[in-house]
Amino acid sequence: MADTATEIPISIEEGVREAVKNVTDRPPSSIEGVAIAYLSLVIMAILPIFFGSFRSVKYLKEQKESGERAETMSNKDALMFPLIASCALFALYVFFQIFSKEYINLLLTGYFFFLGVLALSHLLSPIISFLVPASVPNVPYHIHFTRGERDQRADIVNYKFTSYDVICVCISLCLGGWYLFKKHWIANNLFGIAFAINGVELLHLNNVVTGCILLCGLFLYDIFWVFGTNVMVTVAKSFEAPIKLVFPQDLLVNGLNASNFAMLGLGDIVVPGIFIALLLRFDKSLKRGSEFYFRATFSAYILGLLATILVMHVFKHAQPALLYLVPACLGTPLALALLRGDIHALFNYEDQPALVEEDAKAKKTE
């Protein structure tokens, strides 16, 4: 009895210490801080889709004027994408279980630093061109390395740039250095937004059928890896790279050094974004002077994202955002096209109709 009596106070004391430690380890966040974090994530998600969609229209127009064919995703690519993404996700999960997280993240940080500088430079290019006064000359440069002579000459490096591009790269390198050494959440978001805008601008779906295949496949992919396993959440929390947007929920308490983050994956922005960008190009092809399907689906995306955040906050569990975003982004334009009599035009629209004709000719020749 004496031994038992002396052990009870010790156990209680240890329990109190453990409870206090658990409370103090997690940074405090107010209701206002949580609301600001979620609202900021929504704003950071919709801006890349909006600007990336309009940039995709301009990019496609430039490609057609130059006679080049923009790279588009085929139905087979869309069908295989969830399977390839699943393999890559599980491979990362296994690597994090076997190898040290620090070494993997060190390798990935260098890789995404290089990609981030390129993405940010591409994004800053029109901004710098607008801000720099006309008195500052934009000097063109051309780096051209070839191999061989005359008919056997082949290009090794053939790159054209301007002095404004050099300014963009310098700014991007400074921001990249900030991310590389500090891993600050603002630097992470700058790179993440640059990746998202470039993704929506440059990744093109040729038609709505391809978009439906891709979104439905990733709809199942997201549900399985979030609800079926802990793989998605584990990788997202372990992966220190600008593949997600984050915002601190304890910003009002701890300022810019806050550390209790809410997060949103770039896939939940880029995947619906490239479909919404396709609808904007479809609106332009109708030549009605409106952006009806783009604006309606863009609004549906915002509502789907708000529904995701609401469910996540209520149930205190990570949610597959595409569970809510895919029905919103697919159901809205299809229902409206059916009501307005545009369903046939919607499914027949293609960014580059020549691609289908050329594929058919190639198959016939074979």
C-alpha positions in Angstrom: 0.0 0.0 0.0 2.8 2.4 0.8 4.5 1.8 -2.5 1.2 2.4 -4.3 0.5 5.6 -2.4 3.8 7.0 -3.3 3.4 6.2 -7.0 0.1 7.9 -7.4 1.3 11.6 -6.9 4.2 10.9 -9.3 1.9 9.6 -12.0 -0.5 12.6 -11.6 2.4 15.0 -11.8 3.8 13.3 -14.9 0.3 13.4 -16.4 -0.1 17.1 -15.8 3.3 17.8 -17.3 2.4 15.8 -20.4 -0.9 17.6 -20.8 0.7 21.0 -20.4 3.4 20.0 -23.0 0.7 18.8 -25.5 -1.1 22.1 -25.1 1.9 24.3 -25.4 3.6 22.4 -28.2 0.8 23.4 -30.7 0.8 27.1 -31.5 -2.5 28.7 -30.4 -4.8 30.0 -33.0 -8.0 32.2 -32.7 -11.2 31.8 -34.6 -10.3 35.0 -36.5 -6.9 33.5 -37.4 -8.4 30.4 -38.7 -10.9 32.4 -40.8 -8.2 34.5 -42.2 -6.1 31.4 -43.1 -9.0 29.7 -44.9 -10.0 32.9 -46.7 -6.4 33.5 -47.8 -6.1 29.9 -49.2 -9.3 30.5 -51.2 -7.9 33.7 -52.7 -4.6 32.2 -53.4 -6.3 29.3 -55.2 -8.7 31.3 -57.4 -6.1 33.9 -58.6 -3.9 31.3 -60.5 -7.0 29.9 -62.1 -8.3 33.3 -63.2 -5.0 34.7 -64.5 -3.8 31.4 -65.9 -7.0 30.8 -67.9 -6.6 34.2 -69.7 -2.9 33.6 -70.2 -3.8 30.2 -71.8 -6.0 31.9 -74.4 -3.1 34.2 -75.3 -0.7 31.3 -75.3 -2.9 29.2 -77.7 -3.3 32.2 -80.0 0.5 32.8 -80.2 1.0 29.1 -80.9 -1.5 29.2 -83.8 0.0 32.4 -85.2 3.5 30.9 -85.2 2.4 27.7 -86.7 3.5 25.6 -83.8 1.3 23.0 -82.2 0.7 23.3 -78.5 1.2 20.2 -76.4 -2.2 18.8 -75.4 -3.3 15.9 -73.3 -4.9 12.9 -75.1 -7.6 10.7 -73.8 -5.0 8.0 -73.1 -2.8 10.4 -71.2 -5.8 11.5 -69.1 -6.7 7.8 -68.4 -3.1 6.9 -67.4 -2.4 10.1 -65.3 -4.2 8.9 -62.0 -2.3 5.6 -62.2 1.1 7.3 -62.8 0.3 9.8 -60.0 -0.6 6.9 -57.6 2.7 5.2 -58.3 4.7 8.4 -57.8 2.8 9.2 -54.5 3.3 5.7 -53.1 7.0 5.7 -54.1 7.5 9.0 -52.2 5.7 7.5 -49.2 8.0 4.4 -49.2 11.1 6.7 -49.6 10.0 8.7 -46.6 9.5 5.5 -44.6 12.9 4.1 -45.5 15.2 7.0 -45.9 15.8 10.1 -43.8 13.3 12.9 -44.5 16.0 15.5 -44.3 18.0 14.0 -47.2 15.0 13.5 -49.4 13.8 17.0 -48.8 17.3 18.4 -49.5 17.3 16.8 -52.9 13.8 17.9 -53.7 14.5 21.4 -52.5 17.3 21.8 -55.0 15.1 20.5 -57.8 12.2 22.7 -57.0 14.5 25.7 -56.5 15.5 25.4 -60.2 12.0 24.9 -61.4 10.7 27.7 -59.2 13.2 30.2 -60.6 12.1 29.4 -64.1 8.4 29.5 -63.3 8.7 32.8 -61.4 10.8 34.3 -64.2 8.1 33.4 -66.8 5.4 34.9 -64.6 7.4 38.1 -63.9 8.3 38.7 -67.5 5.2 40.7 -68.6 5.1 42.5 -65.2 8.7 43.7 -65.6 8.1 44.7 -69.2 5.2 46.9 -68.0 7.0 48.4 -65.0 10.4 49.2 -66.5 10.4 52.7 -68.1 10.7 52.9 -71.9 14.0 54.8 -71.4 15.6 51.6 -70.3 16.4 49.6 -73.5 15.3 46.0 -73.8 18.4 44.5 -75.5 18.0 41.2 -77.2 20.5 38.4 -76.8 20.9 35.1 -78.6 22.9 32.1 -77.4 23.5 29.6 -80.2 25.7 26.6 -80.1 25.8 24.2 -83.0 27.6 20.9 -83.8 28.9 19.9 -87.2 29.1 21.8 -90.5 26.8 22.8 -93.3 24.1 20.1 -93.9 25.2 18.1 -90.8 24.9 21.1 -88.5 22.7 20.5 -85.5 21.6 22.9 -82.7 22.9 22.2 -79.2 21.7 25.4 -77.6 19.5 27.9 -79.3 18.1 30.3 -76.8 16.9 33.9 -77.2 16.3 36.3 -74.3 16.4 40.0 -73.5 17.8 42.2 -70.8 14.4 42.3 -69.1 14.5 38.5 -68.9 17.9 38.9 -67.0 16.1 41.2 -64.5 13.4 38.6 -64.0 15.9 35.8 -63.4 17.8 38.0 -60.8 14.6 38.8 -58.9 13.6 35.1 -59.0 17.0 34.0 -57.8 16.7 36.3 -54.8 13.3 34.9 -53.9 14.6 31.4 -54.5 17.5 32.0 -52.2 15.1 33.2 -49.5 13.1 30.0 -49.9 16.2 27.8 -50.1 17.8 29.0 -46.8 14.7 30.1 -44.8 11.9 27.9 -46.1 9.6 30.7 -45.2 5.9 30.1 -46.0 5.6 33.4 -48.0 8.5 32.3 -50.3 6.8 28.8 -50.6 3.6 30.5 -51.6 5.3 32.7 -54.2 6.8 29.6 -55.9 3.5 27.7 -55.5 1.4 30.4 -57.1 4.0 30.7 -60.0 3.8 26.9 -60.5 0.0 27.0 -60.5 -0.4 29.9 -63.0 2.2 28.3 -65.4 0.4 25.0 -65.1 -3.0 26.4 -66.0 -1.5 28.5 -68.8 0.7 25.8 -70.4 -1.1 22.5 -69.7 -3.9 22.2 -72.3 -6.8 19.8 -72.5 -7.8 19.6 -76.2 -11.5 18.8 -75.6 -14.1 18.3 -72.9 -14.1 14.5 -73.1 -10.4 14.5 -72.1 -11.2 16.8 -69.2 -14.0 14.6 -68.0 -11.7 11.5 -68.1 -9.0 13.3 -66.2 -11.2 14.8 -63.5 -13.1 11.6 -62.9 -9.9 9.6 -62.6 -8.4 12.0 -60.2 -11.7 12.2 -58.3 -11.3 8.5 -57.5 -7.5 8.9 -56.9 -8.0 11.6 -54.3 -10.7 9.8 -52.4 -8.8 6.5 -52.2 -5.5 8.0 -51.1 -7.0 10.4 -48.5 -9.8 8.2 -47.0 -8.5 4.7 -47.8 -4.9 5.2 -46.5 -2.7 7.7 -44.7 -0.3 8.0 -47.6 -1.5 11.3 -49.0 -1.6 13.1 -45.6 1.8 11.6 -44.6 3.5 12.7 -47.8 1.9 16.2 -47.7 3.2 16.8 -44.2 6.6 15.4 -44.9 7.2 16.9 -48.3 9.0 20.2 -47.9 8.6 21.7 -51.4 6.4 24.4 -52.9 3.7 21.9 -54.1 1.2 23.2 -51.7 -0.1 26.6 -50.6 0.0 27.2 -46.8 -1.2 30.0 -44.5 -0.7 30.1 -40.7 -3.8 29.9 -38.5 -1.9 31.5 -35.7 -0.8 34.5 -37.7 -2.6 36.9 -35.3 -0.8 35.4 -32.3 2.7 34.7 -33.6 3.0 37.1 -36.7 5.1 36.1 -39.7 6.9 33.5 -37.6 3.7 31.5 -37.2 3.9 27.7 -37.6 0.4 26.2 -37.4 -0.5 26.0 -41.1 -3.6 25.2 -43.1 -2.7 23.9 -46.5 -4.1 23.3 -50.0 -2.3 21.1 -52.6 -1.5 22.6 -56.0 -3.2 19.7 -57.7 -6.5 20.9 -56.3 -5.8 24.2 -58.1 -4.2 23.1 -61.4 -6.4 20.1 -62.3 -9.7 22.0 -62.1 -7.9 25.1 -63.4 -6.9 23.5 -66.8 -10.5 22.4 -67.3 -11.9 25.9 -66.4 -9.3 27.4 -68.8 -10.6 25.1 -71.5 -14.1 26.4 -70.9 -12.8 30.0 -71.3 -11.3 29.1 -74.7 -14.7 27.4 -75.6 -16.5 30.7 -74.7 -14.1 32.6 -76.9 -14.8 30.2 -79.8 -18.5 30.8 -79.5 -17.9 34.5 -80.3 -20.9 35.7 -78.3 -18.9 38.4 -76.4 -19.4 36.7 -73.1 -17.5 34.3 -70.8 -20.6 32.5 -69.5 -19.3 29.0 -69.0 -16.0 30.1 -67.6 -17.6 32.5 -65.0 -20.2 29.9 -64.0 -17.7 27.1 -63.5 -15.2 29.5 -61.8 -18.0 30.4 -59.3 -18.8 26.7 -58.8 -15.1 26.0 -58.1 -15.2 28.7 -55.4 -18.3 27.1 -53.8 -16.7 23.7 -54.0 -13.6 24.9 -52.3 -15.6 26.6 -49.5 -17.5 23.3 -49.0 -14.2 21.5 -48.7 -13.0 23.9 -46.1 -16.3 23.8 -44.2 -16.3 20.0 -44.0 -12.6 19.8 -43.1 -13.2 22.4 -40.2 -16.3 20.6 -38.9 -14.9 17.1 -38.9 -11.3 18.0 -38.1 -10.0 15.6 -40.7 -8.2 16.1 -44.0 -10.5 16.1 -47.0 -10.0 15.1 -50.6 -10.7 18.5 -52.2 -11.5 16.9 -55.6 -14.4 15.1 -53.9 -16.2 18.4 -53.9 -14.5 20.3 -56.8 -14.9 17.7 -59.5 -18.8 17.5 -59.3 -18.9 21.3 -59.1 -16.6 21.8 -62.1 -18.1 19.1 -64.3 -21.8 19.3 -63.3 -22.1 23.1 -63.7 -21.0 23.5 -67.3 -22.7 20.3 -68.5 -26.0 21.2 -66.9 -25.9 24.7 -68.2 -24.9 23.6 -71.7 -27.8 21.1 -71.7 -30.2 23.9 -70.7 -28.9 26.4 -73.2 -28.7 23.9 -76.1 -24.9 24.1 -76.3 -24.1 20.5 -75.2 -23.3 19.4 -78.8 -21.0 22.4 -79.4 -19.4 21.8 -76.0 -18.4 18.2 -76.7 -17.4 19.0 -80.3 -15.1 21.9 -79.4 -11.4 21.2 -79.8 -8.5 23.6 -79.3 -6.6 22.0 -82.2 -9.0 20.1 -84.5 -6.1 19.3 -86.9 -4.6 17.0 -84.2 -7.5 14.5 -84.6 -7.4 14.6 -88.4 -3.7 14.0 -88.4 -4.0 11.1 -86.0 -6.7 9.5 -88.1 -4.5 9.9 -91.3 -1.5 8.4 -89.5 -3.5 5.4 -88.4 -4.9 4.9 -91.9 -1.4 5.1 -93.3 -0.2 2.5 -90.8 
